[in-house]
């Protein structure tokens, strides 16, 4: 039963990652590693790619454990390391979702450059 729970946990995390982040931009992630001055978008894409790779490794491990259990062979105990890794992946997905939500809610205008008088003129005050 615990093997099925591990598969279910990874499946939920994969679904959550897709809902929160979508698929990673492979071009931007490649630009992160190839460029000497990567942009913020490149950094985010690279972080998303690393998270997706970690989730795919977790899925492969959970599938392998389920297949071993179904075949009747005993696998090695994963111990606390596996549990911590799955929880950390979930927390990273949650943090990405919170950051995305906060960014979407932040509708305050930003003023970059210019003087206070110019900003007030733009706002019509």
C-alpha positions as CSV (number, residue, x, y, z in Angstrom):
1,X,0.0,0.0,0.0
2,X,2.8,2.4,0.7
3,X,4.1,2.0,-2.8
4,X,0.7,3.1,-4.2
5,X,0.8,6.0,-1.7
6,X,4.2,7.1,-3.1
7,X,2.9,6.9,-6.6
8,X,-0.2,8.9,-5.7
9,X,2.0,11.5,-3.9
10,X,4.3,11.9,-7.0
11,X,1.2,12.1,-9.3
12,X,-0.3,14.8,-7.2
13,X,3.0,16.7,-7.2
14,X,3.3,16.4,-10.9
15,X,-0.2,17.7,-11.3
16,X,0.4,20.6,-9.0
17,X,3.7,21.5,-10.7
18,X,1.9,21.5,-14.1
19,X,-1.0,23.6,-12.7
20,X,1.3,26.1,-11.0
21,X,4.3,26.4,-13.4
22,X,3.2,24.8,-16.6
23,X,6.0,23.2,-18.7
24,X,9.5,24.7,-18.5
25,X,10.8,26.9,-21.2
26,X,13.7,24.7,-22.4
27,X,15.2,27.5,-24.6
28,X,15.4,29.9,-21.6
29,X,16.8,27.2,-19.4
30,X,19.5,26.5,-22.0
31,X,20.2,30.2,-22.2
32,X,20.7,30.2,-18.4
33,X,23.5,27.7,-18.6
34,X,25.0,29.1,-21.8
35,X,25.0,32.8,-21.1
36,X,27.5,34.7,-19.0
37,X,24.7,37.1,-18.0
38,X,21.4,35.2,-17.7
39,X,18.2,37.1,-17.2
40,X,15.7,36.5,-14.4
41,X,13.4,34.7,-16.8
42,X,16.3,32.4,-17.7
43,X,16.9,31.7,-14.0
44,X,13.3,30.9,-13.4
45,X,13.2,28.6,-16.4
46,X,16.3,26.8,-15.2
47,X,14.9,26.4,-11.7
48,X,11.6,25.0,-13.1
49,X,13.6,22.6,-15.3
50,X,15.5,21.3,-12.2
51,X,12.2,20.9,-10.3
52,X,10.6,19.0,-13.2
53,X,13.7,16.7,-13.4
54,X,13.5,16.0,-9.7
55,X,9.8,15.1,-10.0
56,X,10.5,12.8,-12.9
57,X,13.2,11.1,-10.9
58,X,10.8,10.7,-8.0
59,X,8.2,9.3,-10.4
60,X,10.7,6.8,-11.9
61,X,11.7,5.7,-8.4
62,X,8.1,5.3,-7.3
63,X,7.3,3.3,-10.4
64,X,10.4,1.1,-9.9
65,X,9.4,0.4,-6.3
66,X,5.8,-0.4,-7.3
67,X,7.0,-2.8,-10.1
68,X,9.4,-4.5,-7.7
69,X,6.6,-4.9,-5.1
70,X,4.3,-6.3,-7.8
71,X,7.0,-8.7,-9.0
72,X,7.4,-10.0,-5.4
73,X,11.0,-8.8,-4.9
74,X,12.0,-6.8,-1.9
75,X,13.5,-3.4,-2.6
76,X,15.9,-1.5,-0.4
77,X,14.3,0.7,2.3
78,X,14.2,4.3,1.2
79,X,14.2,5.6,4.8
80,X,13.7,9.2,5.8
81,X,15.7,10.5,2.8
82,X,12.9,9.6,0.3
83,X,10.2,11.2,2.5
84,X,12.2,14.4,3.0
85,X,12.9,14.6,-0.8
86,X,9.2,14.2,-1.6
87,X,8.1,16.8,1.0
88,X,10.8,19.2,-0.2
89,X,9.6,18.9,-3.8
90,X,6.0,19.6,-2.6
91,X,7.2,22.7,-0.7
92,X,9.0,24.0,-3.7
93,X,5.9,23.7,-5.8
94,X,3.9,25.4,-3.1
95,X,6.4,28.2,-2.8
96,X,6.3,28.7,-6.6
97,X,2.5,28.9,-6.5
98,X,2.5,31.4,-3.6
99,X,5.1,33.6,-5.4
100,X,3.1,33.4,-8.6
101,X,-0.1,34.4,-6.7
102,X,1.6,37.3,-4.9
103,X,3.1,38.5,-8.2
104,X,-0.4,38.4,-9.8
105,X,-2.0,40.3,-6.9
106,X,0.6,43.0,-6.9
107,X,-0.9,45.6,-9.1
108,X,0.7,48.7,-7.6
109,X,2.3,50.8,-10.3
110,X,6.1,51.1,-10.3
111,X,7.9,54.3,-11.0
112,X,11.3,53.9,-12.4
113,X,13.3,57.0,-13.3
114,X,12.0,60.5,-13.5
115,X,11.0,62.8,-10.7
116,X,8.1,63.0,-8.4
117,X,6.6,65.8,-10.4
118,X,6.7,63.8,-13.5
119,X,5.0,60.8,-11.8
120,X,2.3,63.1,-10.4
121,X,1.8,64.5,-13.8
122,X,1.3,61.0,-15.2
123,X,-1.2,60.2,-12.5
124,X,-3.1,63.4,-13.2
125,X,-2.6,65.0,-9.8
